[in-house]
């Protein structure tokens, strides 16, 4: 029974070492878990209302820019129409 427990513990530790080795470039599993906790804490500081407000403001800016773009294209088209009429009159 004791031998079976030792083998089980060895397999668990071996598996843990393999997982830890996968995260070696980031400082190991402990470092990754610490970063996870830090990110979780920081995300808790940002409310959904704040994110909704910001995305709403971005949407308003995009809509305003699209309106400006549409109006500028109309001006450009009018300019092309008038220039083509002016060129036809001088021929």
N, C-alpha and C positions, 0 to 999 in steps of 0.2 A: 504494500500500500504506500509506504513512504517513497519507494522508488518511483511509483506512478505519479505521485505528487511532484517530485523533483523534475520528472520529465515534462509534466504539464507546465510547471513554472519555467523551465528552460525554453519550451516552445513559446510561451507568452512573452518572455524576455527577448527571444529571437525575433518574434514578430514585431515587438515594439522597436527594437533596434533597426529593423528593416524600414519601418515607417519613419523613424527619426532620420535615417540616412537619406530618405527621399527629400527631406527639407534641409539638408546640410547647407546648401547654397544660401538659404535664408536664415541661418543660425540655429537650425535644429527645431524640433517639434515644440520645445518649450518657448522658443522665440516666436514661432507662428501662433501659438495659443495666446501669448501675451499681446501680440499685435491684434489678434481677433478680439480680445477683451477691450483693447484701446479703441478699436474701430466701433465696437458695439456701444461703448460709453459715449463716444463723440456723436454717433448717429442718434442716440437718445436725446441729445441736446438740440436737434433740429426737429421742429414740429411739422406735421403734415400740413397745417395751415400755412406755415411759412413757405413750404415748397409749392403749395397750391397758389399762393399769392405771387410768388416769383414766376411760376410758369404762366400764370394769367397775364402778368406784365409783359413777359416775352411774347406771348400770343398777340397782345395789343400792339407791340412794336412791329411785329411781323406784318400784321394787318395794315398798319399805317404805311409801312414801307411798300407793301404790295399796291396800296392805293396810289402812292406817289409814283411808283413804277408804271402803273396803268395810265396815269395822267401824262407822264412824260412820253410814253409811247404814242398817246393821242396827239400830243404836240409835234412829235417827230413825224407822224403820219401826215398831219396837216401841212407841216413844212415841206414834205415831199410832194404833196399835191400842189401846193402853190408854186414850188420850184418847177415842177413839170409843166404847169400852165404857163409860167413865165418863159420857159424854154420853147414852148410851142408858139407863143406869140412873137418871138424874135426870129422865127424861121421863115 
